[in-house]
């Protein structure tokens, strides 16, 4: 039973191993959000599926060692644990080869999920998990239980079914996207990109969306709430790699949004956590909240 708990979030979708030349790391965009939300002090439930194999057992052990509950990670007796073959280009940008037909493509709805989602402060999901019919149908069912649906667009070609993306955009309460994803959505809608404000307003109107977050890397981020747009600069840091930078940004954002903080507090936390993780290797580096706070205070003036 999920009762007498407050301020927890549910992250739905892929949990997997990112296999880099330097070694393997636990990952998957929704899990990266869950990990960093947990580090920010928000109780987080990861709803996913892994295989009954060595990689799956190692993944469960890793997540449990971090202190995150694995109660809602299903075990598949046939499909393998998800893996991604990852590498970096000369700019530190990650490139991914996402293995298909794995356990997280087959996430099932269970009786306890309704109460889990209903009592959560946020239900976070992306677009990659919708590449399979089973997980797609599960997501559609779970969305009906949520009071605050957070869509992290996170396009990963060739796994883009725009007709289904449109359904998710219509159902979302808040959408996070980057500049490239904004242009892609406009293209699918048959619209030309004019400028950020015009483009975001068009998407807000088309999908009846009140809140959109637009991330722009070193150029900062913007938070659109109704007719108001808040602009926030990026924090100057030395980039280790960009794996999970958008996911950690979203985790920082939600850690304050869930608590009802002001747009300024929300975005300060988001940009600081995004920069902090980008200054380290991997999306889920080992750190404490105190480490993050020290970084945030030290770098509070290093904006552009």
C-alpha positions as CSV (number, residue, x, y, z in Angstrom):
1,X,0.0,0.0,0.0
2,X,1.2,3.5,-0.9
3,X,-0.1,5.6,2.0
4,X,1.0,8.4,4.3
5,X,3.8,9.4,2.0
6,X,4.3,12.8,0.5
7,X,6.5,14.6,-1.9
8,X,7.6,11.5,-3.8
9,X,7.9,11.2,-7.6
10,X,7.5,8.3,-9.9
11,X,9.9,7.9,-12.9
12,X,8.7,5.6,-15.7
13,X,10.7,4.0,-18.5
14,X,14.1,2.6,-19.3
15,X,16.6,1.6,-16.7
16,X,19.7,0.0,-18.3
17,X,23.5,-0.2,-18.6
18,X,25.3,2.4,-20.7
19,X,28.3,0.6,-22.0
20,X,31.1,3.0,-22.6
21,X,34.7,2.2,-23.8
22,X,35.8,3.1,-20.2
23,X,33.2,0.8,-18.6
24,X,29.5,0.3,-17.8
25,X,27.3,2.8,-15.9
26,X,23.7,2.5,-14.8
27,X,21.5,4.8,-16.9
28,X,18.4,5.4,-18.9
29,X,17.0,9.0,-19.0
30,X,14.1,8.4,-16.5
31,X,16.5,6.6,-14.1
32,X,19.0,9.5,-14.3
33,X,16.2,11.8,-13.3
34,X,15.2,9.4,-10.4
35,X,18.8,9.2,-9.2
36,X,19.4,12.9,-9.0
37,X,15.9,13.6,-7.6
38,X,16.8,11.2,-4.8
39,X,20.1,13.0,-4.2
40,X,18.1,16.2,-3.9
41,X,16.1,14.7,-1.1
42,X,12.9,13.7,-3.0
43,X,11.7,10.2,-2.4
44,X,11.6,8.6,-5.8
45,X,10.1,5.4,-7.2
46,X,11.5,3.9,-10.4
47,X,9.0,2.0,-12.5
48,X,10.7,-0.1,-15.0
49,X,11.6,-3.7,-16.0
50,X,14.9,-5.6,-16.2
51,X,15.9,-9.1,-17.2
52,X,16.5,-12.1,-14.9
53,X,20.2,-12.1,-15.8
54,X,23.6,-11.1,-14.5
55,X,23.3,-7.6,-15.8
56,X,19.9,-7.2,-14.2
57,X,21.0,-8.5,-10.8
58,X,24.0,-6.1,-10.9
59,X,21.7,-3.3,-11.8
60,X,19.3,-4.0,-8.9
61,X,22.3,-4.3,-6.5
62,X,23.7,-0.9,-7.7
63,X,20.3,0.8,-7.3
64,X,19.8,-0.7,-3.8
65,X,23.3,0.4,-2.8
66,X,22.3,3.9,-3.7
67,X,19.4,3.7,-1.4
68,X,16.7,3.9,-4.1
69,X,13.8,1.5,-3.8
70,X,13.6,-1.3,-6.4
71,X,10.1,-2.3,-5.4
72,X,8.6,-1.2,-8.7
73,X,11.3,-2.6,-11.0
74,X,9.8,-5.7,-12.6
75,X,11.8,-8.9,-13.5
76,X,11.4,-10.3,-17.0
77,X,12.0,-14.1,-17.3
78,X,12.6,-14.0,-21.0
79,X,13.9,-10.6,-22.2
80,X,17.4,-9.3,-21.4
81,X,18.3,-6.3,-19.3
82,X,18.6,-3.2,-21.4
83,X,21.9,-2.1,-22.7
84,X,23.2,0.9,-24.7
85,X,26.5,0.9,-26.6
86,X,27.7,4.5,-26.0
87,X,30.7,6.6,-27.1
88,X,31.7,10.2,-27.2
89,X,32.5,12.5,-30.2
90,X,35.3,15.1,-30.1
91,X,33.0,17.6,-28.4
92,X,32.2,15.3,-25.4
93,X,28.7,14.6,-26.8
94,X,27.5,11.1,-26.3
95,X,26.4,8.8,-29.2
96,X,24.1,5.9,-28.5
97,X,23.2,2.5,-30.0
98,X,20.2,1.4,-28.1
99,X,19.6,-2.4,-28.1
100,X,16.0,-3.3,-29.0
101,X,13.7,-6.0,-27.7
102,X,14.8,-5.8,-24.1
103,X,13.0,-6.0,-20.7
104,X,12.0,-2.3,-20.4
105,X,10.1,-2.7,-23.7
106,X,7.7,-4.9,-21.8
107,X,6.8,-2.9,-18.6
108,X,3.4,-4.2,-17.4
109,X,0.6,-2.5,-15.4
110,X,0.2,-4.0,-12.0
111,X,-2.7,-3.5,-9.5
112,X,-0.5,-1.4,-7.1
113,X,0.4,1.1,-9.8
114,X,-2.8,3.0,-9.6
115,X,-2.4,4.1,-6.0
116,X,1.4,4.6,-6.5
117,X,0.7,7.1,-9.3
118,X,-2.3,8.8,-7.7
119,X,-0.3,9.7,-4.6
120,X,2.8,10.9,-6.4
121,X,3.6,14.6,-6.7
122,X,5.0,14.0,-10.2
123,X,4.9,11.3,-12.9
124,X,8.0,11.6,-15.1
125,X,8.2,9.9,-18.5
126,X,10.0,10.2,-21.8
127,X,9.5,9.3,-25.4
128,X,12.0,6.4,-25.9
129,X,9.9,4.0,-23.8
130,X,7.1,4.3,-26.3
131,X,9.0,2.4,-29.0
132,X,7.2,-0.8,-27.9
133,X,3.5,-1.4,-27.8
134,X,3.5,-3.0,-24.4
135,X,5.3,-0.2,-22.5
136,X,3.4,2.3,-24.6
137,X,0.0,0.9,-23.5
138,X,1.2,0.8,-19.9
139,X,2.2,4.4,-20.0
140,X,-1.1,5.5,-21.5
141,X,-2.9,3.7,-18.6
142,X,-0.7,5.1,-15.9
143,X,-1.0,8.7,-17.2
144,X,-4.7,8.6,-16.4
145,X,-3.9,8.2,-12.7
146,X,-1.4,11.1,-12.4
147,X,-2.1,14.6,-11.1
148,X,1.1,16.1,-12.5
149,X,2.5,14.6,-15.7
150,X,6.0,15.6,-16.7
151,X,7.0,14.7,-20.3
152,X,10.8,14.8,-20.9
153,X,10.8,14.7,-24.8
154,X,14.3,13.2,-25.1
155,X,14.1,12.1,-28.8
156,X,16.3,9.2,-29.8
157,X,16.1,8.5,-33.6
158,X,14.9,6.3,-35.1
159,X,12.5,5.7,-32.2
160,X,10.2,8.6,-32.8
161,X,6.5,7.9,-33.4
162,X,5.2,11.4,-33.8
163,X,1.5,10.4,-33.8
164,X,2.1,8.9,-30.3
165,X,4.3,11.9,-29.3
166,X,1.3,14.1,-30.0
167,X,-0.8,12.1,-27.7
168,X,1.7,12.5,-24.9
169,X,2.0,16.2,-25.5
170,X,-1.8,16.6,-25.2
171,X,-1.7,14.6,-21.9
172,X,1.3,16.4,-20.3
173,X,1.1,19.1,-17.7
174,X,4.7,20.1,-18.1
175,X,7.1,19.4,-21.0
176,X,10.9,19.7,-21.1
177,X,12.6,19.9,-24.5
178,X,15.8,21.2,-25.9
179,X,16.2,23.5,-28.9
180,X,16.7,20.6,-31.4
181,X,13.6,18.9,-30.1
182,X,11.6,22.1,-30.4
183,X,12.5,22.4,-34.0
184,X,11.6,18.7,-34.6
185,X,8.2,19.1,-33.1
186,X,7.5,22.1,-35.2
187,X,8.6,20.3,-38.3
188,X,6.2,17.4,-37.5
189,X,3.4,20.0,-37.1
190,X,4.2,21.5,-40.4
191,X,5.4,24.8,-38.8
192,X,8.5,26.9,-39.5
193,X,10.7,27.9,-36.7
194,X,10.6,31.7,-36.3
195,X,11.9,32.4,-32.8
196,X,11.8,30.8,-29.4
197,X,8.8,32.7,-28.1
198,X,6.6,32.3,-31.2
199,X,7.5,28.6,-31.4
200,X,6.8,27.8,-27.8
201,X,3.6,29.8,-27.8
202,X,2.4,27.8,-30.8
203,X,3.1,24.5,-29.0
204,X,1.4,25.8,-25.8
205,X,-1.7,26.7,-27.8
206,X,-1.7,23.6,-30.0
207,X,-1.4,21.2,-27.1
208,X,-3.1,23.3,-24.4
209,X,0.2,23.3,-22.3
210,X,0.7,25.7,-19.4
211,X,4.3,24.8,-18.6
212,X,7.3,24.3,-21.0
213,X,10.9,24.2,-20.1
214,X,13.4,24.9,-23.0
215,X,17.0,23.9,-22.3
216,X,19.8,25.5,-24.4
217,X,23.0,24.1,-23.0
218,X,25.6,26.8,-22.6
219,X,23.0,29.4,-23.5
220,X,20.9,28.7,-20.4
221,X,17.3,27.7,-20.2
222,X,13.8,29.3,-20.3
223,X,10.7,28.4,-18.3
224,X,7.4,29.3,-19.9
225,X,4.4,29.4,-17.5
226,X,1.2,30.5,-19.2
227,X,2.0,33.9,-20.8
228,X,5.1,34.5,-18.7
229,X,8.7,33.5,-19.7
230,X,11.5,33.3,-17.3
231,X,15.1,33.4,-18.6
232,X,18.0,31.8,-16.8
233,X,21.7,31.8,-17.8
234,X,23.9,28.8,-17.7
235,X,26.6,28.2,-15.1
236,X,30.1,28.3,-16.4
237,X,31.9,25.0,-15.8
238,X,34.5,22.8,-17.3
239,X,32.6,20.0,-19.1
240,X,33.5,16.4,-18.2
241,X,30.8,15.0,-20.5
242,X,27.2,15.8,-21.3
243,X,25.7,12.4,-20.4
244,X,22.5,13.0,-18.4
245,X,23.0,16.8,-18.2
246,X,19.3,17.4,-19.3
247,X,18.1,14.6,-17.0
248,X,19.9,16.2,-14.0
249,X,18.5,19.6,-15.0
250,X,15.0,18.2,-14.9
251,X,15.7,16.5,-11.5
252,X,16.9,19.9,-10.1
253,X,13.8,21.6,-11.5
254,X,11.4,19.0,-10.1
255,X,13.0,18.9,-6.7
256,X,11.8,22.5,-6.2
257,X,8.7,22.5,-8.4
258,X,7.3,19.6,-6.3
259,X,7.7,21.7,-3.2
260,X,5.9,24.7,-4.7
261,X,8.9,27.0,-4.9
262,X,9.1,30.1,-7.0
263,X,10.2,30.0,-10.7
264,X,13.5,31.7,-9.6
265,X,14.2,29.0,-7.0
266,X,13.2,26.2,-9.3
267,X,15.4,27.3,-12.2
268,X,18.4,28.2,-10.0
269,X,18.3,24.6,-8.7
270,X,17.8,23.2,-12.2
271,X,20.7,25.1,-13.8
272,X,23.0,24.4,-10.9
273,X,22.4,20.7,-10.8
274,X,22.6,20.4,-14.6
275,X,26.0,22.2,-14.5
276,X,27.2,20.1,-11.5
277,X,26.5,16.8,-13.2
278,X,28.0,18.0,-16.5
279,X,31.2,18.8,-14.6
280,X,31.5,15.2,-13.7
281,X,31.7,11.9,-15.6
282,X,28.4,10.1,-16.2
283,X,24.8,10.9,-15.4
284,X,24.8,9.3,-11.9
285,X,28.2,10.2,-10.3
286,X,28.7,9.5,-6.6
287,X,28.0,12.7,-4.6
288,X,26.2,14.0,-1.6
289,X,23.7,16.9,-1.3
290,X,26.4,18.8,0.6
291,X,28.8,18.4,-2.4
292,X,26.1,19.9,-4.7
293,X,25.4,22.8,-2.3
294,X,29.0,23.6,-2.1
295,X,29.3,23.6,-5.9
296,X,26.1,25.7,-6.2
297,X,27.3,28.3,-3.8
298,X,30.8,28.5,-5.3
299,X,29.4,28.9,-8.8
300,X,26.4,31.1,-8.2
301,X,28.0,34.0,-9.9
302,X,29.6,32.1,-12.8
303,X,26.8,32.7,-15.2
304,X,26.6,34.1,-18.7
